[in-house]
Amino acid sequence: MSSYTEGLHITDNPACNEFMREEWGNFPRIQFDRKLGAELAPGETIDVAEKSLEEYLKYAGIPRDRWGDLSIVVTGAESSLYLRNRELGHAAINKTDSQGLDVVVKTGYCIDPDATLRHELCHVKDAIDGKIDLQRADLLYRLGASIHRKDLRIQAAALNTLGALAYVCGMYFNSEELKEVAISVLASNNVSAAALLGIHLKGYYHNPCEERAREAEKKGEWLSYAFVRRISAESENEIASFLSHPWTSVQTGGDDHKVRAMQKAARRLGLSCYTTTDPEEVKMLAKKEAERTCCGYAKSARSAAPVRSRSIVEVIDKKVDRFMARADTAIRNGGAVIAVVPDSIRSIGLEEFGKRYHDVEKGYY
């Protein structure tokens, strides 16, 4: 895979690392937010596949002579300086170069940056074609984009609940004034929510440019992945990276055929994979798997602190013993223990890996 990490160096921009070749030439400029590095697990890396990015640009219909005007910033999911709250990406005219076009894409656990990239490149194409003005979006569009339907539902539900409780209290205390206030609150809340929803749907959701971008995002799912987040090639042969990664899953391959099928499935999906039969490494991985199943992915991803609850520790110890028994049987039969890191950036979890493994084992691949 051709990628920009072959020429990594620090730029003058304090917020970014820039991935460059000897000359940019007629190709987009790629920058990675420094904060994104802090979100990566030890030994983990994020990369951009050049060939895939070319396909994305061609799919969007962006003229080749404008590729060099494009700048793409990949930022992290937490406290980004480049995106507003809940924003997954945006496209804008460069502040210092009227011909320049800036695209920002967010990545993180359970976020699909490839879909966001397709969406924003569609806006770039519309800007080049004169269908939208990235510098002067109309007021209704900006208002609609700032409104989130989920927030509206939560707000409406909360105020309606409070209004209903107030009305019940008015009935209980036989207070006509309290009942009138409750009815007024309920009515004004529903009118307000309906108005805001109308602004969101009319100004943003049903805006022709947004409809085209969502269509491009959906129809481009067949494209190869432009962003790849995984254990680095240098760290794939080291168990430490798999032990420290919060999403590592550990499985046993009962024999050599199953082990090779798991390895092939991981390669097919672009997942990081580590295989071992070393007793000490097997024990460390067994504990890692036991802690993962007890704590869950979400808690493991938020904190690397070990679980200290006595009851949980006892459960972990029992799980470790059972896993070690299975691993011992597998190794004696020519198998091994395999650690796999699900690909959070593409939402490829263990279910998809398991399906691909069984298909490989049956000879479908």
N, C-alpha and C positions, 0 to 999 in steps of 0.2 A: 504494500500500500504506500503510494507516494504521499508524503505529508510535510507539513511545515516545521515539524520539530527537528528536522535535520539542521536547521539554522537558527536555533533559539538564541536570542540575546535580549538584554534589558534596554528599553528605549528611554528617551528623555521624559516620556509621559509617566508620571509617578503612579498612575492607576493601572497601567497595562504592561504586560509582556507582549512583545511583538514577534511573530513567527515569520521569518523572511528567507528569501533566497538571495542570490547575488544581486539580482535585479527584479523589481516587481513586474516590470514590463506591463503588458496589457492584461493584468489579472488582479482580482480584488486584494486589498490589503487586509490581513487577518490580525486581530489583536485579542488577547485573553486578559480579562480582568484579574488583577493580582489577588483579589479576594477569593476568586474561584480556587486558587491553589490551596488556600487554607481549608477549603471544604473537601479536598481530596484526601482519601485515606493514605497512610504511608505506603509507598510503592505504586500508587494508582496514578494514572495519567489520563489526560483528555487530548484528543488529537483531531485534526481535520484532514479528511481524505481529499486530495487535490482532484483526482479524476471524478469523484462523486460530486464535488462542488461544481465542476464544469458541467456535469449533467443537469444539475439544479439550475444553473444559469441558462442553459439551452432550453430546459423545460419551461422556464419562466418567460422565455422569448426576449431576453435582454440582449440587445445588439452587442456583438463581440467588441466593437470599438468603444463601448461604454464600460466594459468590465473593469478597466483600470481606474475608472472614476468611483468605483464601489469600495467602501470600507465596511468590514464586518467585525463587530465586537461581540465576543462570547463572554457572558457574565454569569456570576453565581446566583444561587437562589435566595441568598440571605443578604439584606441590606445593600443592594446594588446601588451604585451612584449613577447608573445609566438608565434605570427604569423606575417608573412610579410603582407604588404599592399594587401588587397583584398583576402588574403588566408583564406579559410573557415576551414581548418584543415590540419594536417599532421601527419605522423607516422615516428618515428626515433628510433635508438638504444640509450639506456640510456648512458649518458656520463661517468658515474662512474661504471656501471655494464653491462658487455658485454652481459649478458643474459636478461637484462631488456629491455622492449619495451615501448616507450612513445608515447601516442596518445594525440593530442590537438584538441579540438572541439570548434568552435565558436558558440555562441548563441546571439540572439538579435531580434529586431522586423523584421519580414518577413525573418528570416533565419531559416532553418530547420536543427537543430543539429542532429536529429535522422538519417537523410539521410547522413549527413557528417560522423557520427559514423559508419554506415554500410560501407561507402566508405573506411574509414581509417582502419577498422578492416580487410577488405579484403586485404589491403596492408600488414598488420601484418601477416596474414595467408600466403601470398606469401613469406614474409621474413622468416618465420619459415620453409616453404617448400623449401627454397633456390632458389626461382624463381626470387627474386630481392635482391639487396644488398642495404639496407637503408643507409649504411655509404658511399657508393661510387656509387651514381647515375651517369650514363654516361653524358657527356657534352651536347649531343644533347637533352636529356631529360630535363636537367636543363634549357637549353636555351628555349626549347619549352614551359616549364611550366611558364617561366617568361614573355611570350608574351600573351597578351590578344587581342582576335579578335575585341572586341568592340573598344579598343584603336586604332587598325589598321584601322578600318573603319572610325573613327573620323579623324585620322591623314591623311588618304588618301583623304577623302572628303575635308578637309581644304586645303591641298596643291594643289589638283586638281582645287579647286575653285580659289585659288590665281593665279595658272598658267593660267587658262582660262581668268581671268581678265587682267593678264599681256599681254596675246596674243591679247585681244580686244584692249587694250591700244596701242599695237604696230601697229595694223591695223589702229587705229584712227589717230595716229601721223605718220603713214607711216614709221615705224621704223623696218627694217628687223632684226636689231640686237636684239631688244626687243622681237620680235616674236621668234627668234631662242633660246633665253634664256628661254622663256616660254615653248617652245616645249621640251627643254632639261630638265627643271624642271619636267614637266609632265611625261616624259619618265622615268627619274631616280626614281621618286616617285613611279610609278607603278611597276617598276622592284623591288625596295626595299620592297614594301608592299607584292608583290607576294613571294619574297624570305622569308620574315619573316613569312608569313602565311604557307608556305611550311615547315619551321622549326617547327612551332607550331603543325601542323597536323601530320607530320612524327615523330617528337621527343616526343610529349606529347599526343595529342588527340588519335592517332591511336596506341599508345604504348600498347602492349598486357595487361600489368598490369593495365593500366588506363581503358581499355575496360572492363576487368573483374570487376574492382571496380565500374564502372558506372552501369554494369549489376546487381551487388549485391545490389547497392544502390536502383535501380529501383524495383527489384524483392522482396526486403524485406519490401515493403510498408505495407504489411499485419501485420507486427510485432506490438506489443503494444508499446506505447511511452515510451522511456527510460528516457527522460527529461520532467519534468512537471514544468511549470511556471505559477503561479496563486497567488491570494490573500491568505495569510496564513490562516490556520484553526482558529488560535486565533483571526484574524482580520476580518473574514467573517461575524461576528455578529456585527461589528462596521461600521457605515456609513462613518466614516472619511476616511477609506481606499478606498472606492468607489468614494468618492468626490475628493480625491487627485489623483486617477489614471487617466492618460491622455486618456485611451482608453475606459472608462466606457460609456456604452449605457443604457439609461433609457427608459422603456416601461410600458404601462398600461395593466393590465389583467382585462378584462371587467367583469369577474365573477370568482367565486371560481374554477370552472373547468379549465378556461383558466390559472389562476395563478398556479394551480398544474401542468398543462401541461408544462408551461414555466420552472418551477422549475425542473421537471423531465428531460426536454430537456437539461437544463444546467448541471445537474448531469451526464447525459449520455455522454455529450461531455467533461466533466471534467472542466467546466467553473465555475468561481466564481459568486455567485448570492446573492443578498440582497433584501429582500421583506419588504415593510413597508406600513402602512396606517396612520402613524403619520403625521399630517398636516405640521408641521415644517420641518420634513425630506423630505416630498413630495415636498415642495417648494424649498428646497436646491437642490434636485435631478432634479427638473424641470429646474432650472437655469443651472445646470451642462449639461443637455441634450441640452438646447438652445445654450449654448456656444460651445458645441461640433459640432453641426450642422452648426453653423456659421463659426467656425474656421477651421473645418476639423480635421481629425485624425493627419495628419502629423504635423501641427502647434501645436496642443495640446500636442503631444508627445515630441516636441522639447523644449517647454517652458510652464511653468505653470503661466506665467504672465497674469493677466486679460486683456481683451480687453477694451481699453479706448476710441476708436473712437465713437463720438456721434451718428453717423448713425448706427453703429453696435450695440451700447447699446440699441437704440430704437427698432431695429429688435429683439434683445434678449428679451427685455421686452414683446413684442407682442407674441413671441413664448412661453414665460413663462406663460402668461395669457391663451393662448390656451391650453397648456398642463395641467394647473391647472384645467381648465373646464372639460377636458377629465378625469383627475384623480378623480375629485369629483364625476362625473357620475359613474365611475368604482367602486369606494369605496362604494357608496350608493347601488350598485347592488351586493355587496359581493366580489368585486375584490380588487386589490391592485396595488401598483406601484413597479416595479421590476427593479433593476439595475444589469446589466450583464457586465462582463469584457471579451471581445473577447480574445481568446488565441493566442497571437502574436507568440509564439514560435512554434506553429503548424499551423499558418496561418488560424485558424478557425475564420472566421469573422461572422458578423451578418446575412449574407445571409444563411450560413450553419445552424446557430442557429435557424433562422426563419423556415427553411425547417424542421429541426428536431422537432421544436415545433408543427408545423401543423401535422406532422406525428403522434406525441404523442397524440395530441388532437383528431385525427381521430381514435385512437386506434390501430395504426400499431405497437406500442411499448408497 
